[in-house]
Amino acid sequence: MRFTRITVNPAQMGGVPCPRGLRIPVATVVGTIADRMAVGEITSELPELTAEDVREALLFAAEAVREQQLPLLAGA
């Protein structure tokens, strides 16, 4: 999968993935969704982001999880 809006720059934010070179990590965007914020609320709180940035951050996170094995406890 190709991501056109997610950038990684070792000289910025410690090299963590961010939408369009902004100083907002993908993890922060995903966390706002987990905190039950709507896309409109997120873009209102972080006006540098667009709805498409939020969407691609979620797709990126989903792909990242799909690509690695996560340590989960059995029966949890």
PyMOL Python script that loads the backbone (N, CA, C, O; Angstrom):
from pymol import cmd

cmd.read_pdbstr("""\
ATOM      1  N   MET A   1       0.845  -1.175   0.000  1.00  0.00           N
ATOM      2  CA  MET A   1       0.000   0.000   0.000  1.00  0.00           C
ATOM      3  C   MET A   1       0.890   1.237   0.000  1.00  0.00           C
ATOM      4  O   MET A   1       1.874   1.302   0.736  1.00  0.00           O
ATOM      5  N   ARG A   2       0.551   2.185  -0.801  1.00  0.00           N
ATOM      6  CA  ARG A   2       1.336   3.422  -0.901  1.00  0.00           C
ATOM      7  C   ARG A   2       0.619   4.541  -0.150  1.00  0.00           C
ATOM      8  O   ARG A   2      -0.576   4.771  -0.336  1.00  0.00           O
ATOM      9  N   PHE A   3       1.369   5.223   0.691  1.00  0.00           N
ATOM     10  CA  PHE A   3       0.825   6.338   1.466  1.00  0.00           C
ATOM     11  C   PHE A   3       1.423   7.634   0.946  1.00  0.00           C
ATOM     12  O   PHE A   3       2.640   7.820   0.983  1.00  0.00           O
ATOM     13  N   THR A   4       0.582   8.521   0.466  1.00  0.00           N
ATOM     14  CA  THR A   4       1.064   9.769  -0.111  1.00  0.00           C
ATOM     15  C   THR A   4       1.087  10.907   0.895  1.00  0.00           C
ATOM     16  O   THR A   4       1.740  11.924   0.661  1.00  0.00           O
ATOM     17  N   ARG A   5       0.386  10.753   2.006  1.00  0.00           N
ATOM     18  CA  ARG A   5       0.283  11.842   2.980  1.00  0.00           C
ATOM     19  C   ARG A   5       1.107  11.603   4.242  1.00  0.00           C
ATOM     20  O   ARG A   5       1.241  12.507   5.066  1.00  0.00           O
ATOM     21  N   ILE A   6       1.654  10.417   4.404  1.00  0.00           N
ATOM     22  CA  ILE A   6       2.422  10.093   5.611  1.00  0.00           C
ATOM     23  C   ILE A   6       3.905  10.216   5.288  1.00  0.00           C
ATOM     24  O   ILE A   6       4.398   9.628   4.326  1.00  0.00           O
ATOM     25  N   THR A   7       4.606  10.992   6.109  1.00  0.00           N
ATOM     26  CA  THR A   7       6.034  11.207   5.896  1.00  0.00           C
ATOM     27  C   THR A   7       6.818  10.771   7.132  1.00  0.00           C
ATOM     28  O   THR A   7       6.303  10.772   8.250  1.00  0.00           O
ATOM     29  N   VAL A   8       8.065  10.402   6.900  1.00  0.00           N
ATOM     30  CA  VAL A   8       8.986  10.052   7.977  1.00  0.00           C
ATOM     31  C   VAL A   8      10.277  10.820   7.718  1.00  0.00           C
ATOM     32  O   VAL A   8      10.918  10.656   6.680  1.00  0.00           O
ATOM     33  N   ASN A   9      10.644  11.656   8.677  1.00  0.00           N
ATOM     34  CA  ASN A   9      11.852  12.457   8.549  1.00  0.00           C
ATOM     35  C   ASN A   9      12.655  12.274   9.837  1.00  0.00           C
ATOM     36  O   ASN A   9      12.220  12.714  10.901  1.00  0.00           O
ATOM     37  N   PRO A  10      13.822  11.629   9.752  1.00  0.00           N
ATOM     38  CA  PRO A  10      14.621  11.385  10.949  1.00  0.00           C
ATOM     39  C   PRO A  10      14.973  12.666  11.720  1.00  0.00           C
ATOM     40  O   PRO A  10      15.224  12.614  12.924  1.00  0.00           O
ATOM     41  N   ALA A  11      14.990  13.800  11.039  1.00  0.00           N
ATOM     42  CA  ALA A  11      15.344  15.069  11.682  1.00  0.00           C
ATOM     43  C   ALA A  11      14.134  15.769  12.308  1.00  0.00           C
ATOM     44  O   ALA A  11      14.267  16.849  12.883  1.00  0.00           O
ATOM     45  N   GLN A  12      12.967  15.157  12.194  1.00  0.00           N
ATOM     46  CA  GLN A  12      11.753  15.774  12.729  1.00  0.00           C
ATOM     47  C   GLN A  12      10.974  14.762  13.559  1.00  0.00           C
ATOM     48  O   GLN A  12      10.721  13.648  13.102  1.00  0.00           O
ATOM     49  N   MET A  13      10.600  15.137  14.752  1.00  0.00           N
ATOM     50  CA  MET A  13       9.786  14.299  15.637  1.00  0.00           C
ATOM     51  C   MET A  13      10.417  12.919  15.860  1.00  0.00           C
ATOM     52  O   MET A  13       9.704  11.933  16.046  1.00  0.00           O
ATOM     53  N   GLY A  14      11.732  12.853  15.841  1.00  0.00           N
ATOM     54  CA  GLY A  14      12.424  11.591  16.077  1.00  0.00           C
ATOM     55  C   GLY A  14      12.191  10.546  15.003  1.00  0.00           C
ATOM     56  O   GLY A  14      12.427   9.358  15.223  1.00  0.00           O
ATOM     57  N   GLY A  15      11.729  10.984  13.847  1.00  0.00           N
ATOM     58  CA  GLY A  15      11.515  10.058  12.734  1.00  0.00           C
ATOM     59  C   GLY A  15      10.204   9.292  12.782  1.00  0.00           C
ATOM     60  O   GLY A  15      10.021   8.336  12.029  1.00  0.00           O
ATOM     61  N   VAL A  16       9.285   9.699  13.661  1.00  0.00           N
ATOM     62  CA  VAL A  16       8.000   8.998  13.707  1.00  0.00           C
ATOM     63  C   VAL A  16       7.134   9.441  12.529  1.00  0.00           C
ATOM     64  O   VAL A  16       7.252  10.579  12.075  1.00  0.00           O
ATOM     65  N   PRO A  17       6.271   8.566  12.029  1.00  0.00           N
ATOM     66  CA  PRO A  17       5.401   8.917  10.910  1.00  0.00           C
ATOM     67  C   PRO A  17       4.440  10.047  11.289  1.00  0.00           C
ATOM     68  O   PRO A  17       3.821  10.030  12.353  1.00  0.00           O
ATOM     69  N   CYS A  18       4.333  11.029  10.387  1.00  0.00           N
ATOM     70  CA  CYS A  18       3.454  12.186  10.574  1.00  0.00           C
ATOM     71  C   CYS A  18       2.753  12.501   9.255  1.00  0.00           C
ATOM     72  O   CYS A  18       3.327  12.278   8.189  1.00  0.00           O
ATOM     73  N   PRO A  19       1.531  13.010   9.305  1.00  0.00           N
ATOM     74  CA  PRO A  19       0.879  13.440   8.068  1.00  0.00           C
ATOM     75  C   PRO A  19       1.579  14.659   7.470  1.00  0.00           C
ATOM     76  O   PRO A  19       1.801  15.651   8.164  1.00  0.00           O
ATOM     77  N   ARG A  20       1.922  14.588   6.207  1.00  0.00           N
ATOM     78  CA  ARG A  20       2.437  15.692   5.393  1.00  0.00           C
ATOM     79  C   ARG A  20       3.563  16.496   6.024  1.00  0.00           C
ATOM     80  O   ARG A  20       3.652  17.705   5.811  1.00  0.00           O
ATOM     81  N   GLY A  21       4.416  15.849   6.789  1.00  0.00           N
ATOM     82  CA  GLY A  21       5.543  16.551   7.389  1.00  0.00           C
ATOM     83  C   GLY A  21       5.167  17.446   8.555  1.00  0.00           C
ATOM     84  O   GLY A  21       6.003  18.206   9.045  1.00  0.00           O
ATOM     85  N   LEU A  22       3.933  17.369   9.004  1.00  0.00           N
ATOM     86  CA  LEU A  22       3.501  18.147  10.155  1.00  0.00           C
ATOM     87  C   LEU A  22       4.125  17.567  11.420  1.00  0.00           C
ATOM     88  O   LEU A  22       4.609  16.435  11.412  1.00  0.00           O
ATOM     89  N   ARG A  23       4.117  18.317  12.477  1.00  0.00           N
ATOM     90  CA  ARG A  23       4.654  17.834  13.755  1.00  0.00           C
ATOM     91  C   ARG A  23       3.526  17.229  14.600  1.00  0.00           C
ATOM     92  O   ARG A  23       3.391  17.516  15.789  1.00  0.00           O
ATOM     93  N   ILE A  24       2.738  16.399  13.957  1.00  0.00           N
ATOM     94  CA  ILE A  24       1.636  15.686  14.616  1.00  0.00           C
ATOM     95  C   ILE A  24       1.807  14.202  14.263  1.00  0.00           C
ATOM     96  O   ILE A  24       1.532  13.807  13.130  1.00  0.00           O
ATOM     97  N   PRO A  25       2.248  13.392  15.200  1.00  0.00           N
ATOM     98  CA  PRO A  25       2.463  11.974  14.892  1.00  0.00           C
ATOM     99  C   PRO A  25       1.163  11.242  14.534  1.00  0.00           C
ATOM    100  O   PRO A  25       0.083  11.578  15.020  1.00  0.00           O
ATOM    101  N   VAL A  26       1.303  10.251  13.684  1.00  0.00           N
ATOM    102  CA  VAL A  26       0.168   9.384  13.347  1.00  0.00           C
ATOM    103  C   VAL A  26      -0.443   8.829  14.625  1.00  0.00           C
ATOM    104  O   VAL A  26      -1.666   8.743  14.736  1.00  0.00           O
ATOM    105  N   ALA A  27       0.387   8.454  15.590  1.00  0.00           N
ATOM    106  CA  ALA A  27      -0.118   7.897  16.853  1.00  0.00           C
ATOM    107  C   ALA A  27      -1.031   8.881  17.573  1.00  0.00           C
ATOM    108  O   ALA A  27      -2.005   8.467  18.203  1.00  0.00           O
ATOM    109  N   THR A  28      -0.738  10.158  17.493  1.00  0.00           N
ATOM    110  CA  THR A  28      -1.597  11.172  18.110  1.00  0.00           C
ATOM    111  C   THR A  28      -2.949  11.217  17.418  1.00  0.00           C
ATOM    112  O   THR A  28      -3.989  11.303  18.070  1.00  0.00           O
ATOM    113  N   VAL A  29      -2.926  11.158  16.103  1.00  0.00           N
ATOM    114  CA  VAL A  29      -4.181  11.174  15.327  1.00  0.00           C
ATOM    115  C   VAL A  29      -5.020   9.954  15.682  1.00  0.00           C
ATOM    116  O   VAL A  29      -6.220  10.073  15.928  1.00  0.00           O
ATOM    117  N   VAL A  30      -4.397   8.788  15.709  1.00  0.00           N
ATOM    118  CA  VAL A  30      -5.113   7.559  16.052  1.00  0.00           C
ATOM    119  C   VAL A  30      -5.646   7.629  17.480  1.00  0.00           C
ATOM    120  O   VAL A  30      -6.759   7.181  17.753  1.00  0.00           O
ATOM    121  N   GLY A  31      -4.863   8.184  18.379  1.00  0.00           N
ATOM    122  CA  GLY A  31      -5.301   8.328  19.762  1.00  0.00           C
ATOM    123  C   GLY A  31      -6.531   9.209  19.901  1.00  0.00           C
ATOM    124  O   GLY A  31      -7.388   8.943  20.744  1.00  0.00           O
ATOM    125  N   THR A  32      -6.630  10.246  19.093  1.00  0.00           N
ATOM    126  CA  THR A  32      -7.813  11.107  19.160  1.00  0.00           C
ATOM    127  C   THR A  32      -9.065  10.347  18.726  1.00  0.00           C
ATOM    128  O   THR A  32     -10.142  10.546  19.288  1.00  0.00           O
ATOM    129  N   ILE A  33      -8.923   9.490  17.739  1.00  0.00           N
ATOM    130  CA  ILE A  33     -10.045   8.648  17.311  1.00  0.00           C
ATOM    131  C   ILE A  33     -10.418   7.696  18.445  1.00  0.00           C
ATOM    132  O   ILE A  33     -11.599   7.502  18.733  1.00  0.00           O
ATOM    133  N   ALA A  34      -9.410   7.102  19.088  1.00  0.00           N
ATOM    134  CA  ALA A  34      -9.661   6.188  20.210  1.00  0.00           C
ATOM    135  C   ALA A  34     -10.355   6.906  21.366  1.00  0.00           C
ATOM    136  O   ALA A  34     -11.117   6.296  22.117  1.00  0.00           O
ATOM    137  N   ASP A  35     -10.089   8.196  21.501  1.00  0.00           N
ATOM    138  CA  ASP A  35     -10.746   8.999  22.537  1.00  0.00           C
ATOM    139  C   ASP A  35     -12.143   9.471  22.111  1.00  0.00           C
ATOM    140  O   ASP A  35     -12.748  10.333  22.748  1.00  0.00           O
ATOM    141  N   ARG A  36     -12.626   8.889  21.034  1.00  0.00           N
ATOM    142  CA  ARG A  36     -13.982   9.134  20.517  1.00  0.00           C
ATOM    143  C   ARG A  36     -14.195  10.528  19.935  1.00  0.00           C
ATOM    144  O   ARG A  36     -15.315  11.040  19.920  1.00  0.00           O
ATOM    145  N   MET A  37     -13.125  11.130  19.463  1.00  0.00           N
ATOM    146  CA  MET A  37     -13.282  12.406  18.782  1.00  0.00           C
ATOM    147  C   MET A  37     -13.693  12.142  17.339  1.00  0.00           C
ATOM    148  O   MET A  37     -13.168  11.231  16.699  1.00  0.00           O
ATOM    149  N   ALA A  38     -14.610  12.919  16.837  1.00  0.00           N
ATOM    150  CA  ALA A  38     -15.029  12.831  15.436  1.00  0.00           C
ATOM    151  C   ALA A  38     -13.983  13.538  14.570  1.00  0.00           C
ATOM    152  O   ALA A  38     -13.229  14.384  15.052  1.00  0.00           O
ATOM    153  N   VAL A  39     -13.951  13.182  13.308  1.00  0.00           N
ATOM    154  CA  VAL A  39     -12.986  13.781  12.391  1.00  0.00           C
ATOM    155  C   VAL A  39     -13.110  15.303  12.400  1.00  0.00           C
ATOM    156  O   VAL A  39     -12.100  16.006  12.413  1.00  0.00           O
ATOM    157  N   GLY A  40     -14.323  15.808  12.394  1.00  0.00           N
ATOM    158  CA  GLY A  40     -14.540  17.252  12.428  1.00  0.00           C
ATOM    159  C   GLY A  40     -13.980  17.902  13.684  1.00  0.00           C
ATOM    160  O   GLY A  40     -13.466  19.020  13.635  1.00  0.00           O
ATOM    161  N   GLU A  41     -14.079  17.208  14.801  1.00  0.00           N
ATOM    162  CA  GLU A  41     -13.514  17.723  16.057  1.00  0.00           C
ATOM    163  C   GLU A  41     -11.987  17.748  15.993  1.00  0.00           C
ATOM    164  O   GLU A  41     -11.343  18.687  16.462  1.00  0.00           O
ATOM    165  N   ILE A  42     -11.429  16.699  15.404  1.00  0.00           N
ATOM    166  CA  ILE A  42      -9.973  16.611  15.292  1.00  0.00           C
ATOM    167  C   ILE A  42      -9.446  17.740  14.413  1.00  0.00           C
ATOM    168  O   ILE A  42      -8.493  18.425  14.783  1.00  0.00           O
ATOM    169  N   THR A  43     -10.060  17.931  13.259  1.00  0.00           N
ATOM    170  CA  THR A  43      -9.589  18.982  12.355  1.00  0.00           C
ATOM    171  C   THR A  43      -9.872  20.375  12.911  1.00  0.00           C
ATOM    172  O   THR A  43      -9.221  21.345  12.525  1.00  0.00           O
ATOM    173  N   SER A  44     -10.827  20.469  13.802  1.00  0.00           N
ATOM    174  CA  SER A  44     -11.080  21.754  14.463  1.00  0.00           C
ATOM    175  C   SER A  44     -10.015  22.028  15.526  1.00  0.00           C
ATOM    176  O   SER A  44      -9.534  23.154  15.657  1.00  0.00           O
ATOM    177  N   GLU A  45      -9.654  20.997  16.280  1.00  0.00           N
ATOM    178  CA  GLU A  45      -8.618  21.121  17.314  1.00  0.00           C
ATOM    179  C   GLU A  45      -7.214  21.249  16.710  1.00  0.00           C
ATOM    180  O   GLU A  45      -6.358  21.956  17.242  1.00  0.00           O
ATOM    181  N   LEU A  46      -7.000  20.563  15.607  1.00  0.00           N
ATOM    182  CA  LEU A  46      -5.698  20.564  14.921  1.00  0.00           C
ATOM    183  C   LEU A  46      -5.925  21.018  13.485  1.00  0.00           C
ATOM    184  O   LEU A  46      -5.934  20.187  12.578  1.00  0.00           O
ATOM    185  N   PRO A  47      -6.107  22.320  13.256  1.00  0.00           N
ATOM    186  CA  PRO A  47      -6.515  22.815  11.931  1.00  0.00           C
ATOM    187  C   PRO A  47      -5.514  22.556  10.808  1.00  0.00           C
ATOM    188  O   PRO A  47      -5.850  22.699   9.633  1.00  0.00           O
ATOM    189  N   GLU A  48      -4.271  22.172  11.167  1.00  0.00           N
ATOM    190  CA  GLU A  48      -3.302  21.819  10.122  1.00  0.00           C
ATOM    191  C   GLU A  48      -3.708  20.520   9.423  1.00  0.00           C
ATOM    192  O   GLU A  48      -3.338  20.286   8.273  1.00  0.00           O
ATOM    193  N   LEU A  49      -4.466  19.684  10.121  1.00  0.00           N
ATOM    194  CA  LEU A  49      -4.894  18.401   9.561  1.00  0.00           C
ATOM    195  C   LEU A  49      -6.148  18.553   8.720  1.00  0.00           C
ATOM    196  O   LEU A  49      -6.989  19.416   8.969  1.00  0.00           O
ATOM    197  N   THR A  50      -6.249  17.694   7.723  1.00  0.00           N
ATOM    198  CA  THR A  50      -7.472  17.596   6.926  1.00  0.00           C
ATOM    199  C   THR A  50      -8.121  16.246   7.222  1.00  0.00           C
ATOM    200  O   THR A  50      -7.506  15.363   7.820  1.00  0.00           O
ATOM    201  N   ALA A  51      -9.348  16.106   6.801  1.00  0.00           N
ATOM    202  CA  ALA A  51     -10.045  14.826   6.965  1.00  0.00           C
ATOM    203  C   ALA A  51      -9.282  13.713   6.250  1.00  0.00           C
ATOM    204  O   ALA A  51      -9.239  12.583   6.736  1.00  0.00           O
ATOM    205  N   GLU A  52      -8.691  14.016   5.122  1.00  0.00           N
ATOM    206  CA  GLU A  52      -7.919  13.012   4.387  1.00  0.00           C
ATOM    207  C   GLU A  52      -6.657  12.620   5.154  1.00  0.00           C
ATOM    208  O   GLU A  52      -6.241  11.463   5.101  1.00  0.00           O
ATOM    209  N   ASP A  53      -6.048  13.560   5.859  1.00  0.00           N
ATOM    210  CA  ASP A  53      -4.893  13.228   6.708  1.00  0.00           C
ATOM    211  C   ASP A  53      -5.301  12.222   7.779  1.00  0.00           C
ATOM    212  O   ASP A  53      -4.588  11.252   8.034  1.00  0.00           O
ATOM    213  N   VAL A  54      -6.449  12.459   8.402  1.00  0.00           N
ATOM    214  CA  VAL A  54      -6.940  11.563   9.461  1.00  0.00           C
ATOM    215  C   VAL A  54      -7.203  10.179   8.883  1.00  0.00           C
ATOM    216  O   VAL A  54      -6.814   9.170   9.471  1.00  0.00           O
ATOM    217  N   ARG A  55      -7.856  10.135   7.741  1.00  0.00           N
ATOM    218  CA  ARG A  55      -8.168   8.855   7.096  1.00  0.00           C
ATOM    219  C   ARG A  55      -6.891   8.077   6.775  1.00  0.00           C
ATOM    220  O   ARG A  55      -6.799   6.881   7.050  1.00  0.00           O
ATOM    221  N   GLU A  56      -5.907   8.766   6.192  1.00  0.00           N
ATOM    222  CA  GLU A  56      -4.681   8.059   5.820  1.00  0.00           C
ATOM    223  C   GLU A  56      -3.875   7.656   7.057  1.00  0.00           C
ATOM    224  O   GLU A  56      -3.196   6.630   7.037  1.00  0.00           O
ATOM    225  N   ALA A  57      -3.937   8.443   8.126  1.00  0.00           N
ATOM    226  CA  ALA A  57      -3.265   8.056   9.370  1.00  0.00           C
ATOM    227  C   ALA A  57      -3.860   6.757   9.907  1.00  0.00           C
ATOM    228  O   ALA A  57      -3.132   5.885  10.381  1.00  0.00           O
ATOM    229  N   LEU A  58      -5.171   6.631   9.834  1.00  0.00           N
ATOM    230  CA  LEU A  58      -5.819   5.399  10.285  1.00  0.00           C
ATOM    231  C   LEU A  58      -5.442   4.215   9.400  1.00  0.00           C
ATOM    232  O   LEU A  58      -5.182   3.121   9.900  1.00  0.00           O
ATOM    233  N   LEU A  59      -5.414   4.428   8.107  1.00  0.00           N
ATOM    234  CA  LEU A  59      -5.003   3.356   7.185  1.00  0.00           C
ATOM    235  C   LEU A  59      -3.552   2.946   7.442  1.00  0.00           C
ATOM    236  O   LEU A  59      -3.220   1.761   7.426  1.00  0.00           O
ATOM    237  N   PHE A  60      -2.699   3.936   7.678  1.00  0.00           N
ATOM    238  CA  PHE A  60      -1.293   3.663   7.952  1.00  0.00           C
ATOM    239  C   PHE A  60      -1.147   2.836   9.231  1.00  0.00           C
ATOM    240  O   PHE A  60      -0.393   1.863   9.268  1.00  0.00           O
ATOM    241  N   ALA A  61      -1.869   3.230  10.266  1.00  0.00           N
ATOM    242  CA  ALA A  61      -1.809   2.496  11.537  1.00  0.00           C
ATOM    243  C   ALA A  61      -2.315   1.065  11.362  1.00  0.00           C
ATOM    244  O   ALA A  61      -1.732   0.128  11.907  1.00  0.00           O
ATOM    245  N   ALA A  62      -3.387   0.901  10.611  1.00  0.00           N
ATOM    246  CA  ALA A  62      -3.916  -0.444  10.372  1.00  0.00           C
ATOM    247  C   ALA A  62      -2.895  -1.306   9.635  1.00  0.00           C
ATOM    248  O   ALA A  62      -2.719  -2.480   9.959  1.00  0.00           O
ATOM    249  N   GLU A  63      -2.234  -0.730   8.658  1.00  0.00           N
ATOM    250  CA  GLU A  63      -1.225  -1.475   7.911  1.00  0.00           C
ATOM    251  C   GLU A  63      -0.021  -1.796   8.792  1.00  0.00           C
ATOM    252  O   GLU A  63       0.545  -2.884   8.693  1.00  0.00           O
ATOM    253  N   ALA A  64       0.373  -0.866   9.647  1.00  0.00           N
ATOM    254  CA  ALA A  64       1.506  -1.095  10.545  1.00  0.00           C
ATOM    255  C   ALA A  64       1.220  -2.252  11.490  1.00  0.00           C
ATOM    256  O   ALA A  64       2.097  -3.080  11.738  1.00  0.00           O
ATOM    257  N   VAL A  65       0.018  -2.318  12.015  1.00  0.00           N
ATOM    258  CA  VAL A  65      -0.359  -3.409  12.922  1.00  0.00           C
ATOM    259  C   VAL A  65      -0.420  -4.728  12.165  1.00  0.00           C
ATOM    260  O   VAL A  65      -0.007  -5.766  12.681  1.00  0.00           O
ATOM    261  N   ARG A  66      -0.928  -4.687  10.957  1.00  0.00           N
ATOM    262  CA  ARG A  66      -1.038  -5.892  10.136  1.00  0.00           C
ATOM    263  C   ARG A  66       0.345  -6.465   9.813  1.00  0.00           C
ATOM    264  O   ARG A  66       0.494  -7.676   9.649  1.00  0.00           O
ATOM    265  N   GLU A  67       1.347  -5.602   9.725  1.00  0.00           N
ATOM    266  CA  GLU A  67       2.678  -6.018   9.300  1.00  0.00           C
ATOM    267  C   GLU A  67       3.563  -6.547  10.419  1.00  0.00           C
ATOM    268  O   GLU A  67       4.662  -7.031  10.148  1.00  0.00           O
ATOM    269  N   GLN A  68       3.122  -6.469  11.650  1.00  0.00           N
ATOM    270  CA  GLN A  68       3.976  -6.988  12.721  1.00  0.00           C
ATOM    271  C   GLN A  68       3.165  -7.800  13.716  1.00  0.00           C
ATOM    272  O   GLN A  68       1.951  -7.638  13.842  1.00  0.00           O
ATOM    273  N   GLN A  69       3.851  -8.655  14.400  1.00  0.00           N
ATOM    274  CA  GLN A  69       3.217  -9.489  15.404  1.00  0.00           C
ATOM    275  C   GLN A  69       3.178  -8.722  16.718  1.00  0.00           C
ATOM    276  O   GLN A  69       4.202  -8.207  17.167  1.00  0.00           O
ATOM    277  N   LEU A  70       2.013  -8.643  17.333  1.00  0.00           N
ATOM    278  CA  LEU A  70       1.868  -7.909  18.571  1.00  0.00           C
ATOM    279  C   LEU A  70       1.804  -8.864  19.764  1.00  0.00           C
ATOM    280  O   LEU A  70       1.201  -9.934  19.675  1.00  0.00           O
ATOM    281  N   PRO A  71       2.424  -8.478  20.873  1.00  0.00           N
ATOM    282  CA  PRO A  71       2.393  -9.351  22.046  1.00  0.00           C
ATOM    283  C   PRO A  71       1.049  -9.203  22.788  1.00  0.00           C
ATOM    284  O   PRO A  71       0.841  -8.226  23.507  1.00  0.00           O
ATOM    285  N   LEU A  72       0.169 -10.150  22.616  1.00  0.00           N
ATOM    286  CA  LEU A  72      -1.132 -10.143  23.278  1.00  0.00           C
ATOM    287  C   LEU A  72      -1.197 -11.296  24.257  1.00  0.00           C
ATOM    288  O   LEU A  72      -0.674 -12.377  23.987  1.00  0.00           O
ATOM    289  N   LEU A  73      -1.830 -11.073  25.378  1.00  0.00           N
ATOM    290  CA  LEU A  73      -2.002 -12.134  26.367  1.00  0.00           C
ATOM    291  C   LEU A  73      -3.167 -13.029  25.974  1.00  0.00           C
ATOM    292  O   LEU A  73      -4.224 -12.530  25.588  1.00  0.00           O
ATOM    293  N   ALA A  74      -2.993 -14.326  26.065  1.00  0.00           N
ATOM    294  CA  ALA A  74      -4.066 -15.260  25.757  1.00  0.00           C
ATOM    295  C   ALA A  74      -5.187 -15.083  26.776  1.00  0.00           C
ATOM    296  O   ALA A  74      -4.934 -14.981  27.976  1.00  0.00           O
ATOM    297  N   GLY A  75      -6.413 -15.048  26.295  1.00  0.00           N
ATOM    298  CA  GLY A  75      -7.571 -14.932  27.168  1.00  0.00           C
ATOM    299  C   GLY A  75      -7.830 -13.532  27.696  1.00  0.00           C
ATOM    300  O   GLY A  75      -8.693 -13.336  28.552  1.00  0.00           O
ATOM    301  N   ALA A  76      -7.096 -12.572  27.197  1.00  0.00           N
ATOM    302  CA  ALA A  76      -7.259 -11.178  27.664  1.00  0.00           C
ATOM    303  C   ALA A  76      -8.416 -10.505  26.962  1.00  0.00           C
ATOM    304  O   ALA A  76      -8.703  -9.338  27.225  1.00  0.00           O
TER     305      ALA A  76
END
""", "prot")
cmd.dss("prot")
cmd.show_as("cartoon", "prot")
cmd.util.cbc("prot")
cmd.orient("prot")
